[in-house]
Amino acid sequence: MTDPILHHYDASPFSQKAQKLLGIKQLAWHSVEMPMTAPKPDLEAITGGYRGTPVLQLGSDVFIDTVAIADALDHFFPHGTALTDETKLLSDAMGLWADSLFAPVLGSAVALYAADWDEHFYNDRAAVFPHLDFAALPAAQELMADRITQLARQLNAQLVDGRNYISGDACGLVDVHCWGVLWFVRNGLPHIANELLGLEALIDWADRIDNLGSGERLVSDYNAAKAALLQPPADLAGFPGAKERSSGLEGWWDTPVQISAVGADRGGVAGILVGQGDRFTTLRVDGADLPMRHVHFPRQGYDMHRV
């Protein structure tokens, strides 16, 4: 198996999650840094149009979003700590909890920093998060800070019994979902981070995850990423949660569709539907003068429609 290639930028809490997953697996990986704002032509060429962070590439298999990345790492690199629980229910549920934490964290960051952003960055973030009223967020700062600290107390209560991690002695995706958002609070929202210092179990847990590192990071570029696409994609039948083609999607198989994220504009991927199991929806993507690749999305958080 080829070394993982991570397309990302470091300021994103979602990128930090992916790096932490690679660190838990103690993997060497190739870092390809994308721009923070659109356009991202090199990344979009590889993914077929998706421009969010992070994206994991294993040869010509391209995995979108943290959940798909964790499932892929467990499948292709089964040694060491398993990132997800056997049924995936707990890790998926904690992902939704972390999303509820991210909402006020994002709003707080916009309220604190948007006035200092240049026009291009401001317009990019307004386009990515069209549901946010940037002008109204400063007036809601106290409410958002209170929501963040309330959720932090809830997580702290889960940890006060002395456990090392949420599920026990091993760090996995359930921890990383939550840690990534709090990483951003601790590094980007100091007025809120100070309110969390009294939550000793939470702070010790977060420090423990910080100390796990992020594996061996090797600097790479888009030329190497595009060259890796020459490797054929993996057999979908062996993927986690793989299923026979459902008769309920009989009219969809091998036809053009588009998949895009729910709740944020990170670009849509147009391709041919070739697989859908319990964990992944897979499109075959051609074009952009690149070899054929399979782009894999998690079932949760993404919409698919015909084109």
N, C-alpha and C positions, 0 to 999 in steps of 0.2 A: 504494500500500500504506500502510495506517495505521501510525502509530508503534507500536513495541512497548510493551506494558504488562507490567511484571514485578511479580508478587505475591510477596512475600518478607519476610524480616526479616534485618537486617544481621549478626546474631551467628552465623548459620548458615554453615558453610564451603560448603555447596551453593549458597546464595544468592550467596556471593562468586564462585563459579565462573560462575554465570549473568551476573553483572555484568561479569566479566572478558571473557566471550564478546562481550557488547555493546560493551565497550571495544575489543577487537581489531577488530570491525567498524566502529568509530568511529560508532556510532549514537546518536541522541537517543532517550531512552526515558522512559516514565512509571512512576514508582515508586509502588506501592500496598503499603503495609506491612501485613502480617497480624499477628495476635497470635502470640506464641511458643508458646502452649499452646491446646489445645482448650477450648471449642468455637470454631469459626471460621465462623460462619453465613454471612457474606457470601461468603467464598471457596468454601465448600461449595455454596452456591447456584449459583455460576458453574460449578464443575467437576462438579457432580452428586454430590458427596460426598467428593472427595479434599481433604485438608487439609495435605498436605506442602508443603515449600518446596524449590525455587522452582517457580512456574508462569508460563509466558509466554502472554500473550494477544495475538492479532492479530485484531482484530474479533471474530467469533464462532468462530474457531479457537483452541483452548486446548491448549497443549502441556505435558505433564507430564514433569518430570525433565530433567536436564542434557543427556542424549544427544538426546532429542527436540528440545530447545531449540536445540542446535547444528545439527542437521539442518534445522530450520525456518529458522534465520537464514541458513544457506548457500543455501537454496532461495529464500527471499523477498527476500534482500538479497545477491545474488551478487557485488556489487562488492567489491574489496579482497581481503584474505586469506581463503582457504578454511579453514574451521575443522576439517574432517575430511578424511582421505585418501580417495582415489577409491574404494577397495574397502571402506572403513570398518573393515577388519580390525585395523589397528594401533591406531586410537582406541578400538575396543571392547575390545581386549586390554589396553590401558593402563588402561581404566576398571576392569577386573577387578583389575589390580595395585593401583590406588588404593584399591579396596574392601578389599584385604588390608591396606593401610596404615591405613585408617580404623578397622578393628576394634580394634586396640590403642590408637589415639588416642581413640576413644570410651570404651573401658574406662578409660583413664588419666584422662580428664576426669571421669567419674563417680566414680572413686576419690578424686580430688583435691577435688571440689567438692560432692558429693551431701550431705555432712553439713551444709552451710550452706544448702541449698535449703529453701524453705518447703514445706509439705505439698502444696499444689496442684501446684507445679512438679515435685516429686519423683514424685508419683503419675502425672502426665502422662508424664514421661520413662520411668517404669517400664512404662506401658501401651504407649508407642511401641516400646520395645525389650524385649519380654517374654522374649527369650532370655537376657538378662543377669541374673545374680545380683548385684544391687547390693551386698549385704552381703559377698560374697566378693571383690570386686574390690580393695579396699585391700591385701589380702595378696599380690596378684599384680602390684603396681606395678612392681617391678624387672623382672619377666619382660616386661611390656608395653613398658616403656621400652627394654629391650634389643632387642625386635622392631622397634620404630620406628627405632632407630638403625641396625639391620642393613639395613632396607629403604632408609633414607636413604643409606647407603653405596653400596648397589647403584645407586641413581639417580645419585649423584655420579660413580660410575665410568663411567656412560654419557656424562657431560658433560665429563670431564677432557680430552678431545681438543681443546677450545677451541670447540666448536660453540655457537651462541647458544641453540638450543632443541633439544629431544629429536630432532626430525626434521631439523634443519638450521638454516636462517636465518629461518624463519617460525614464529611461535607459533601453535599450534592446540589443538584439544581434547585431544590427547595430553599436552600440557604442563599445560593447565588442570585436567585430572583430578587430576594429582599436586600441582600448586601449591595447589589449594584445601585439601587435607588438611594440607599443610605450613603454609599460612597459619594454620590453627587451632593447630597446634603452636607456631608462632612467637608467636602472640598470646595463647594460652590455657594453654600448658604450658611455662612458662619453665624449669623444671628440666630438661626434655628439650631445649628449644631451645638451651640453653647447650652441650649435648653435640654439637650439630650445627655449631657455629661453626668447627670445624676443616675442615669440608667446603667448601672455598673455591669449587669449581665449582658446587656445589649452591646455596650462598648467593648467588653472583653471578647465577645463573640465576633464582632466586626474586626477587631485587631487580629484575632486568630485567623480569620479568613484572609486578611491583608498579608499575613506572614506566609501563606501558602504559595505566594509567588504566582507567576504566569507562564511557567515553562521556559523553554529556551527560544527566545525571539531572534529570528534571523531576518535581516532587511532584504526585501525583494522588490520587484516592480511588475508593471503590467505586461512587459514583454515575456517574463517568465511565467506569469499567470496564463497568458494566452498560449504559450507553448505547451503548458500542462494539459490544455484541452485536447491534445492529440491522443491522450489515453482514452480508451473507450469507457462509457459509463458502466457502472456496476449493474448486476442483474437485479431488477426490482423485486423479483420473487423472494429474495433473501432479506429484504428490508424489514425493520420492525413494524409489526402490524399489517404486513402485506396481505392482501386479499385477492381472490379471483375477481375478474371484472364483473361488477354488479350489473344485473339486468335492468336495475332501476336507472342506470346511466347509459342504457344501450344506444341512445341517440347522440351521446356526447363523446363516446370513445373515438379516438383518432380524428377528431374534428377540431377546428380552431376555437380556442377560448382565451379569455384574459383573466388574470388573477391580480388583485390589488389588496393592499392593507385596509382594514376597517378603521376609520377614525383618524387617519393621517394620510397625507398625499406623499407617498414614497415612490411613486411611479408604478405603472402596471406592466405585467409581463404577458405578451401575446405568444402563444405556442400551441402545440398539439397535445391534447390530453392523452397521456399514455399510462397513467397509473393513479390509483387512489385507494389507500388502505386506511387503517385506523389512525395512523400517525402522519402520513405524508400525502399530499397531492402533487403529482409530478407532470411537468410539461416538457415535451421535446421542443427545444428552441434551435432554430437554424438561422442562418444569415449573418450579417455584419462581417462577411468574409472570414468567418471563424468556423472551426469544426462543430458538428452537431453536439449539443450538450443537454443534459437533463437538469432541470431546475426544480428543486423540491421545496414545497411550502408546508408549514404545519397546518393541520386542519382548523385549528382555532385562530381566529383573528384575521382571516383572509376570506374575501369573497371571490367567487368565480362566475363569469357570465360568458355567453356566446359572443363571438365577433363575426 
